[in-house]
């Protein structure tokens, strides 16, 4: 499994060699944890297997994460950061140079993200959390903060659409519909793709109230304020 390269890999500027090494080791462990969740499943993942996958010693693992619970909490946070980074990067690419947010292309980009290992891992953890109190707590701790971050990033990525009265509900509709379809695909391989054209039509209709507002216009007004 190949995961997106994390921005959390240490930047060596203004840091000692030891600090850089420590941060890179921690990042490698977290990447190893996600890889194990994907390949082995949450239940079969142990700290020993993660250490082996990350290529670190047992001592290094215990130094950064004294227990499995510490590792799980950090891995959940790492996963959420990775998913948000991927969303931001792909949607920025889709709308590069656009005066009006490219709604249809943005939906296609998000749909592709839901076919990445990151979403598969998220689905794996969400299902496992139902009967695992530690994992449930770890996911709950980060869920509220993730929702806030996601909403903030979405408003920044789509400044023109964010002026619509239906912006929040449109985001929820997109997230719940596409993630639900992706979950169905992971579970039984059946994906009702005909829902995507419907979603595009629905969102374009919902954003009709801001169809004449350009991205640069909103950004300029925000700067002037």
C-alpha angles and dihedrals in degrees: 000000000000117000129195111272108258124235086217091080102116121267105222095209113114092001133107120246090251093052091050092048092049094050092046090050091051091049091049090053092051091048088049090052093053091047090052092048088053099044102033105021128243096279095053095046115105131176089248092056091046091051090051092048091048092047094235133127125258088247092055090050093052092046092058099030115023092188142018089254091058089050094047093051092050092044092053090051091047091051093051092049090050093051092049091048091051091049092050095046096048096044091048089053092050093051099040108139093000120139091198123036111262098233099179094046090046091056091050091050093051091046089056090050089057088061092058125103089250093067092042089055091047090052091048092053095044092054093044091050091067091076101023115078095193094052092043090054092047093052094044092052092058100034099082093047091048092053091053093048093047092051091049093049092047092053090050094047095047105033094160095049090046088069091065120104088226097050097109096045091045090055091050092047091051095046097045096043098046095039090048090052091048091050089052090051093051092048103046108355094247115126122177096217091175087078092069096068088048091052092051091052092047095050094046088053092048091051094049089106091067100035092116096048115098127212093236091050092057093045091050093050090050090051092048090053 
